Structure formats: structure tokens, C-alpha cells
Amino acid sequence: MKLRDWQNACVASAMEFYSRKRHFLCLATPGAGKTTMAAELAARLIESDRIDFVLCFAPSVAVTTGLENTFQLRLNKRFDGRIGAVGGAYTYQSMRTLGGDFWSLFETHRVLVVFDEIHHCAGSDQGGVNAWGQEILVRIQHQAAFTLALTGTPWRSDRRPIVLAEYSDPAGDIQCDYVYGLREAVRDGVCREPSITLIDNDCLTLKQDQEESLYSDLHELFTNSDVRYQQLLHNSDALRFCLSLACTQLDSLRTTNPEAGGLVVASSIAHAEKIAALLRNGFGKSASIVTYKHKNAGVIIDQFRHSFEEWIVSVGMISEGTDIPRLQVCCHLSRITTELYFRQVLGRILRTTEKCGADAWLYTFAEPQLVQFANRVAEEIPSGSALRFEALPEKEHQSPRGLATPDDDVFELEWGVQADYESFLESVSLLSDNALYSSSNYGLLGCLGEFRQRLIGIFEKDVGAALAHDSECCERRAIEGLVL
């Protein structure tokens, strides 16, 4: 198993660290290859007679399956948790159901415990624990010979401490024992170069209670009206526009690599079904759906992983840890707008392969928090980051790529001419499929202006492209702004 430079360096650092301490925390950007590094570290600890067994814990069955395969390949021994195996992989959920015989292993043997996506586990000796963190503190913290905690996003949205982690005083910054960030990963060719496109509209009209209000962008709309981001995600016209951009980009990538695939992260099962239908019927694309309610979710994901299918639409199943290297395009259409989730979704399209190209594209709407997160990603690679606004031609909005839309879901809308329509044709799910919002609560939302893309290109080549595009297009349409 050939290691990358950062993996070799991290393993060496951990081996030296374990001569002094027991709990090692590795921060590596999503897609960098943390699992391979962990398997190599376990192998060297076994070869140096410092451990007897290895146990891995992760947040989902899909991730534990990947861990089991990687560790079994590197250790060249069974890793299925049965008698005679060198270890096994388990979900965090299962920790509370494992019996006394399982935990007694720590009393008689030297055990390395690997925690994937450790940020899911909260707590310290001072408190702030969740259920998974509690199990680690009680059963593993003082019993394991060594622990290896892995994360690509070392923080929690609720600001509780990550279990087994150390924090600086008084700033409270997490102290990672090894760091391999996006800047380094892209420089080394370990991760793809991400381009993030934020979609906005420059003239929105909202009719409510016999009154009409105009808004210059989504930020103003969300700030000064009762309309919320969750409702925009179910706006059929906005969905069509976002998917049209993503489909066009994926089509372009597949001209040179037919294996390139796309991911849509939806907000609910009903939302996912609507998106999949639009991809199939409106754009003529092949698309699968996988959600937490699918009993064969792992099979669906694995089939997509090894197929030439164009799109997979997911609800909570392909957000972190799931390795599908052929994914290069993603639409973030989830109602979850935390930075942790945003980065985890972005990480699904960053893993490089020999066959797939070096570019990755994320499409989402210019929700204020997502705009902040996208800019932070850009700031991690300050050399050459670019921000561009581009107004799209009116004709591109009539029907995405000239394809017919479903008969039961057509808007009569002239861009640049006021046209009111009910933007929420169906009741939509906010917190669950049973928590419904009615469009009547929010009035009629119309688009007077044009959708526009706000493209955050991370690298110098994107700046050059933006400048070239500006030069070519300035005579036929206005570029609203170019900030370097």
C-alpha cells in the first residue's frame, strides 16, 4: 500500500507521540486519505509489538464497511470482529449495546481504538457529553492502550468539546496533534480544486396581504420577510436553474471522463423524489435515490460507486465518510446550513482518482451563512481566490438547456417582466415529512430579475479565466463585479 507523503509523516508523528501520550488527534481535510493512514499506523504498532488488537468506530455502517475493508487489506488478517480476527469496525450507535465480554478485551489486551469523524462525540471530564461521548469517556479513555481520533472538521455546531481532544487556554482552540489542510492537499494533488457557485437573484417580488415588496437579493429577502431558506429549496423554478448549471457542468466533464458523477444532497425524502424526477424527466438524466429509510442503502451506494450512472440524490446518507471518488459535481440543497455540514458535503467531491479530473464543482444558493462558509474555504487558499458576479442571458432561463419540463410543474414566467406565481406549489417539509409549511403563510414570490451565479474560484487559474471571460463578454453583457 503506497502512502502519500502526509500519511507517512502523520504515522511517524503518531508513533513518536505514543511514547509520551495515548490520545492522538489527526485533522486531515476530507478526501485526503485518513483511513489508509490509520490502517498503516495500526500495522506499525502491531509490528512493533505495542498493541494486540484494533477497534474502529464510525458514525455509519457505510463508513465502518470502508474501514473494515481497508484495515483487512493492510493488516492482511481478518477484521470482522469474530474469533481469530485482529479487530473489527463498529458504529458509534452500537457502543451502548456491546456486552461486557466485548469491553473486557481492554482488561486483558493492548487495544488501539480508532475514532472516525470524532467530532460526532462530545464531552470531557468537565461535562458537555452526548451519548457517544459518554461511552468513550467511561469505557475507552482510560482503558485503551492508544487512541487515534480522525476528523476533517474539528468542531461541533453546538460548541461542545470534542471527546478526548485538548483545547488551548484561554482561547479555547482545539489542539490537533497533526494537521493536513485543504491548502496542502490541493498543493500536493491529493484533493481536487473546488469551485463553489452561489446562486442568487437580483430582483425578487413578494406579494402578501395585498402588499407587494421588492428585494435585491436572497439576503435581503430572508432578512426582511417571512420567507425562509427552506422554502426556496422547494421552489421549482430555482431548482431547475440550479440543476441546469450542475447538469451542464457534469456533461462537460463526462466528455473526457464518462465515469464522472454528480451528487444532490436533498432536504427530505419528498424533496429528493422531486429532484430525481426533475433530473430524469426534465433533463433526461439517470438518477438514483438513497435515504435513511432505504434498508438497502449500502447496496444502492455501492452500485452507484461502480456504475456509469450520472446522478445520485441523497438525504443524510452521503454527507461524510462515504467514499465515491468519481463524484465531481454536487448540489447542496439541504436545509442544514452549518459550516460542519457544508464542508462535509464539499468533501464528497474532493477525492482524486487517476481517471477523474482535478476539478470539483459545488452548486448551492446564496443563503447568507453558506456565503460566509464558501468565502472561508476560499480564504484557506489566499493566492488567487476570486469572486465573480455574472448575469445570465434571458433565453437560458426559459427552459433549462432547452429541455421540456414536467407537464404538471410548468411556470409561465418571462424574465425581466413581472410575473407572479405561487413559488411553493406543494407543502414542504422543514423538520420532517410531517412538519408542513403552507405557501399561504408566505405569500406569492416572483422573480423579476435574473438568477445569477456568484462563483468562488479557489485558484489562480480561475482568476485568469474570470478575467478572460470579462474581456470577451463586456460588449454583449455587463459583468456586475469582479473582485480579486
C-alpha positions in Angstrom: 0.0 0.0 0.0 1.7 3.1 -1.2 1.4 6.0 1.2 1.3 9.7 0.4 3.9 12.0 2.0 1.5 13.4 4.5 0.4 9.9 5.6 3.9 8.8 6.2 4.6 12.0 8.1 1.5 11.6 10.3 2.2 7.9 11.1 5.8 8.8 12.1 4.5 11.7 14.3 1.9 9.4 16.0 4.5 6.6 16.6 6.7 9.1 18.4 3.8 10.7 20.2 2.7 7.4 21.6 5.9 7.1 23.6 4.7 10.0 25.7 0.8 10.2 25.4 -2.1 7.9 24.5 -4.7 10.1 22.7 -3.7 11.3 19.2 -5.9 13.7 17.1 -5.4 14.0 13.4 -7.1 16.7 11.4 -7.0 16.0 7.6 -9.2 17.6 5.0 -12.0 15.4 3.7 -10.8 13.2 0.9 -7.1 13.2 2.0 -7.0 9.5 2.9 -7.3 9.3 6.7 -8.5 5.7 6.7 -5.4 4.5 4.8 -3.2 6.4 7.2 -4.9 4.9 10.2 -4.5 1.4 8.8 -0.8 1.9 8.3 -0.4 3.2 11.8 -2.2 0.2 13.2 0.1 -2.1 11.2 3.2 -0.5 12.5 2.0 -0.6 16.1 1.3 -4.4 15.7 4.7 -5.0 14.0 6.5 -3.2 16.9 4.5 -5.3 19.4 2.9 -2.3 21.0 -0.7 -3.4 20.5 -2.7 -6.7 20.2 -6.0 -5.6 18.7 -7.6 -2.7 16.8 -11.1 -1.5 17.2 -12.7 1.2 14.9 -15.8 3.3 15.5 -17.6 5.4 13.0 -20.9 7.2 12.6 -22.5 4.9 9.9 -22.5 1.4 8.5 -21.2 2.7 5.2 -18.1 4.1 6.8 -17.5 1.1 9.0 -17.6 -1.1 5.9 -14.9 1.0 4.3 -12.8 0.8 7.5 -13.1 -2.9 7.6 -12.0 -3.4 4.0 -9.0 -1.0 4.3 -7.7 -2.4 7.6 -8.2 -6.0 6.4 -6.2 -5.3 3.3 -3.3 -3.6 5.1 -3.1 -5.9 8.1 -3.6 -9.0 5.9 -5.7 -10.5 8.6 -9.4 -10.8 9.2 -11.0 -7.6 10.5 -14.6 -8.8 11.0 -14.7 -8.7 14.9 -15.1 -12.5 15.2 -12.9 -15.0 16.9 -9.4 -15.1 15.4 -9.7 -11.6 13.9 -7.2 -8.8 14.6 -10.1 -6.4 15.2 -13.4 -5.0 13.9 -15.3 -1.9 12.9 -18.5 -0.7 14.7 -20.9 2.2 14.6 -21.0 4.7 17.5 -24.6 3.7 18.0 -23.6 0.1 18.7 -21.4 1.0 21.6 -24.3 1.1 24.1 -25.3 -2.4 23.1 -21.9 -4.2 23.2 -21.8 -6.6 26.1 -19.4 -6.9 29.0 -17.4 -9.6 27.2 -16.6 -7.1 24.5 -15.4 -4.4 26.8 -13.4 -6.9 28.9 -10.9 -7.1 26.0 -9.4 -3.9 27.3 -8.5 -5.6 30.6 -6.5 -8.4 29.1 -5.1 -7.0 25.9 -3.5 -3.8 24.5 -6.0 -2.2 22.2 -5.7 0.7 19.7 -9.1 2.4 19.2 -9.6 4.4 16.0 -12.4 7.0 16.0 -13.5 8.2 12.6 -15.3 11.6 12.4 -14.6 12.1 16.1 -16.5 15.4 16.1 -19.7 13.4 16.5 -18.7 12.5 20.0 -18.9 15.3 22.6 -17.7 15.7 26.1 -14.9 15.9 28.6 -14.3 15.2 32.3 -15.8 18.6 32.9 -19.1 17.8 31.2 -20.9 18.6 27.9 -21.2 14.9 27.0 -23.5 13.3 24.5 -24.4 9.6 24.4 -21.5 8.6 22.3 -19.0 10.7 24.1 -20.2 9.3 27.4 -19.4 5.7 26.3 -15.9 6.8 25.2 -15.1 8.6 28.4 -16.3 5.7 30.6 -15.2 2.6 28.6 -12.2 3.7 26.5 -10.5 6.9 27.7 -8.5 5.2 30.5 -8.6 1.6 29.2 -7.2 1.8 25.7 -3.5 1.4 25.1 -3.8 4.1 22.4 -6.5 6.1 20.6 -6.4 7.7 17.2 -9.1 10.3 16.5 -9.7 11.4 13.0 -11.7 14.4 11.7 -11.9 16.7 8.7 -14.0 19.3 10.5 -12.7 19.7 14.1 -15.6 21.5 15.7 -19.2 21.0 16.7 -22.2 23.2 15.8 -23.3 23.1 19.4 -19.8 24.3 20.6 -19.5 21.4 23.0 -15.9 20.0 23.3 -14.9 17.0 21.2 -14.2 14.0 23.3 -10.5 13.2 24.0 -9.4 16.5 22.5 -7.4 19.2 24.2 -8.1 22.9 24.0 -5.9 25.9 24.5 -6.4 28.2 27.4 -7.9 30.8 27.4 -8.7 31.0 23.7 -10.3 27.5 23.7 -8.9 26.5 20.3 -8.7 22.8 19.6 -5.2 21.4 19.7 -4.6 18.9 16.9 -1.6 16.7 17.0 -1.3 16.6 13.2 -2.9 18.9 10.7 -3.2 18.4 6.9 -5.4 21.1 5.5 -7.1 21.8 2.2 -4.3 24.2 1.1 -1.7 21.4 1.5 -3.9 18.7 0.0 -4.6 20.7 -3.2 -0.9 21.7 -3.5 0.1 18.0 -3.3 -2.6 16.9 -5.8 -4.2 14.9 -3.0 -7.6 16.7 -3.3 -9.3 18.3 -6.2 -9.6 22.1 -6.8 -13.1 23.1 -5.7 -15.1 25.8 -7.4 -18.2 27.0 -5.4 -21.1 28.6 -7.3 -23.6 30.5 -5.2 -26.9 31.2 -7.0 -28.8 34.5 -6.3 -31.5 36.6 -8.0 -31.2 40.3 -8.4 -34.9 41.3 -8.3 -37.5 39.4 -6.3 -41.1 40.4 -5.6 -43.2 39.1 -2.8 -47.0 39.6 -2.6 -48.5 39.2 0.8 -51.7 40.5 2.4 -52.4 42.7 -0.7 -49.0 44.3 -0.5 -46.0 43.8 -2.8 -42.4 44.1 -1.7 -39.2 44.0 -3.9 -35.9 42.5 -2.8 -32.5 42.9 -4.5 -31.1 39.5 -3.5 -31.8 36.5 -1.3 -30.0 38.0 1.7 -32.4 40.9 1.7 -35.4 38.6 1.2 -34.5 36.3 4.1 -33.7 39.3 6.4 -36.7 41.4 5.7 -39.5 38.9 5.0 -41.0 35.8 6.5 -39.6 33.7 3.6 -37.0 31.2 4.8 -34.3 29.3 3.0 -36.2 26.0 3.4 -39.0 27.4 1.2 -36.6 28.4 -1.6 -35.2 24.9 -1.7 -38.7 23.7 -2.9 -39.1 26.5 -5.4 -39.4 24.5 -8.7 -38.0 27.3 -10.8 -35.0 27.8 -8.6 -34.4 24.0 -8.5 -34.5 23.9 -12.3 -31.9 26.6 -12.6 -29.5 25.1 -10.1 -29.8 21.6 -11.6 -29.3 23.0 -15.1 -26.0 24.5 -14.1 -24.9 21.3 -12.5 -26.0 19.1 -15.3 -24.2 21.3 -17.9 -21.0 21.1 -15.8 -21.3 17.3 -15.4 -22.0 16.8 -19.1 -18.8 18.7 -19.9 -16.8 16.6 -17.5 -18.2 13.4 -18.9 -17.0 14.2 -22.4 -13.5 13.4 -21.3 -14.4 11.0 -18.4 -17.6 9.0 -18.8 -17.3 7.9 -15.2 -17.7 11.4 -13.6 -20.8 11.5 -11.4 -22.9 14.0 -9.6 -24.5 14.2 -6.1 -27.5 16.1 -4.9 -28.0 16.5 -1.2 -31.7 17.0 -0.6 -33.6 18.2 2.4 -36.2 15.5 2.8 -37.4 12.3 1.1 -40.2 14.1 -0.8 -37.7 16.7 -1.9 -35.3 14.0 -3.1 -38.1 12.3 -5.1 -39.0 15.7 -6.7 -35.3 16.3 -7.6 -34.8 12.9 -9.0 -38.0 13.2 -11.1 -36.8 16.5 -12.5 -33.3 15.1 -13.4 -34.9 12.1 -15.2 -37.9 13.8 -16.8 -36.8 17.4 -17.2 -33.1 16.8 -18.1 -33.1 13.2 -19.4 -30.5 12.1 -16.8 -30.1 8.8 -15.0 -30.5 9.2 -11.2 -30.8 7.0 -8.1 -32.2 7.9 -4.7 -30.7 6.8 -1.3 -32.2 7.9 2.0 -32.1 6.8 5.6 -35.3 4.9 5.0 -33.8 2.6 2.4 -33.0 -0.7 4.0 -30.6 -1.4 1.2 -28.9 2.0 1.2 -25.4 0.5 1.3 -26.2 -1.6 -1.8 -27.6 1.4 -3.7 -24.5 3.5 -2.8 -22.1 0.7 -3.8 -23.9 0.1 -7.1 -23.6 3.8 -7.9 -20.0 3.8 -6.9 -19.1 1.3 -9.5 -21.5 2.3 -12.3 -21.6 4.9 -15.0 -24.9 6.4 -13.7 -24.9 10.2 -13.8 -26.6 11.3 -10.5 -27.4 10.1 -7.0 -29.8 12.1 -4.8 -29.3 11.6 -1.1 -30.9 12.5 2.2 -28.5 12.1 5.0 -26.6 9.2 3.5 -23.6 10.7 1.6 -22.6 13.6 3.7 -19.4 12.4 5.3 -17.1 9.5 5.3 -18.7 7.8 2.2 -16.1 7.3 -0.5 -17.3 7.7 -4.1 -14.2 9.1 -5.8 -16.0 9.5 -9.2 -18.2 12.3 -7.8 -17.1 15.7 -9.1 -20.3 17.8 -9.1 -22.6 18.4 -6.2 -25.7 20.4 -5.5 -26.0 21.3 -1.8 -29.8 21.6 -1.4 -30.1 20.5 2.2 -31.9 22.7 4.8 -28.9 22.2 7.1 -26.7 25.3 6.8 -24.0 24.7 9.4 -20.4 25.0 8.4 -19.6 21.5 9.5 -22.2 20.0 7.2 -21.2 22.4 4.3 -17.6 21.2 4.5 -18.6 17.6 4.8 -20.7 17.8 1.7 -17.9 19.6 -0.2 -15.6 16.9 0.9 -17.6 14.3 -1.1 -16.3 15.7 -4.4 -12.7 16.4 -3.4 -11.1 12.9 -3.6 -8.8 12.5 -6.5 -8.6 9.5 -8.8 -6.4 8.6 -11.8 -9.4 8.6 -14.1 -11.3 11.6 -12.9 -10.1 15.1 -13.4 -8.7 17.6 -10.9 -11.7 19.8 -10.7 -14.7 19.8 -8.4 -17.9 21.9 -8.6 -20.4 22.7 -5.8 -23.7 24.5 -6.5 -25.9 26.0 -3.9 -27.9 29.1 -3.2 -26.6 32.4 -1.7 -28.0 31.8 1.7 -26.1 34.2 4.0 -24.4 31.6 6.1 -23.4 29.5 3.1 -21.9 32.6 1.6 -19.7 33.0 4.7 -18.6 29.4 4.7 -17.8 29.5 1.0 -15.6 32.5 1.5 -13.8 30.9 4.3 -13.0 27.9 2.1 -11.6 30.4 -0.4 -9.6 32.2 2.3 -7.8 28.9 3.1 -6.0 29.3 -0.2 -5.5 33.1 -0.4 -3.3 33.1 -3.5 -5.6 33.6 -6.4 -9.0 33.4 -4.8 -11.6 35.2 -7.0 -15.2 36.4 -6.5 -17.3 37.0 -9.7 -20.8 38.0 -10.4 -22.3 37.1 -13.8 -25.7 38.0 -15.2 -27.0 35.2 -17.4 -28.8 35.7 -20.8 -32.6 35.8 -20.6 -33.1 32.9 -23.0 -31.2 30.5 -20.7 -34.0 30.8 -18.2 -36.9 29.8 -20.3 -36.4 26.0 -20.1 -33.1 24.6 -18.8 -30.9 23.6 -21.8 -33.9 23.6 -24.0 -35.5 20.6 -22.4 -39.2 20.2 -21.6 -40.3 20.4 -18.0 -42.8 18.0 -16.5 -46.4 18.8 -17.6 -47.6 19.2 -14.0 -44.9 21.6 -13.0 -44.6 24.4 -15.6 -44.2 28.1 -14.8 -45.2 30.7 -17.3 -42.5 33.2 -16.5 -40.9 35.9 -18.7 -37.6 37.0 -17.3 -37.3 40.7 -16.9 -41.1 41.1 -16.9 -43.1 41.0 -13.7 -44.9 37.6 -13.4 -46.4 36.5 -10.1 -46.6 32.8 -9.3 -47.0 30.6 -6.3 -43.5 29.6 -5.6 -44.4 26.8 -3.3 -46.6 24.5 -5.3 -46.7 21.8 -2.7 -46.5 21.8 1.1 -42.9 21.2 2.0 -41.1 19.5 4.8 -39.0 21.5 7.3 -38.1 19.3 10.2 -39.8 16.1 8.9 -42.2 15.0 6.3 -45.0 15.7 8.8 -43.9 19.2 9.7 -45.5 21.2 6.9 -45.3 24.8 5.7 -48.1 26.2 3.6 -47.3 28.6 0.8 -50.2 30.8 2.0 -48.2 31.7 5.1 -45.5 33.4 2.9 -47.5 35.0 0.0 -46.6 34.9 -3.6 -42.9 35.1 -4.6 -42.0 36.2 -8.1 -38.7 36.7 -9.9 -38.5 40.0 -11.7 -34.8 39.8 -12.4 -32.3 37.2 -13.5 -30.7 34.4 -11.5 -27.0 35.0 -11.3 -24.0 33.0 -10.3 -21.6 34.1 -7.7 -18.6 31.9 -8.5 -15.9 31.5 -5.9 -12.9 30.1 -7.7 -10.2 28.9 -5.4 -7.2 29.0 -7.6 -5.1 31.3 -9.8 -6.3 29.6 -13.0 -9.9 30.6 -12.0 -8.8 34.2 -11.7 -7.4 34.1 -15.2 -10.5 32.5 -16.6 -12.6 35.1 -14.9 -10.6 38.0 -16.4 -10.6 36.4 -19.8 -14.4 35.9 -19.6 -14.8 39.5 -18.6 -12.9 40.7 -21.6 -14.8 38.5 -24.0 -18.3 39.4 -22.7 -18.1 43.0 -21.7 -19.5 44.1 -25.1 -22.6 41.9 -25.0 -23.5 41.8 -21.4 -22.5 43.6 -18.2 -20.4 41.9 -15.6 -21.8 43.1 -12.3 -18.5 42.9 -10.4 -15.1 41.2 -10.3 -13.3 41.2 -7.1 -9.8 39.8 -6.9 
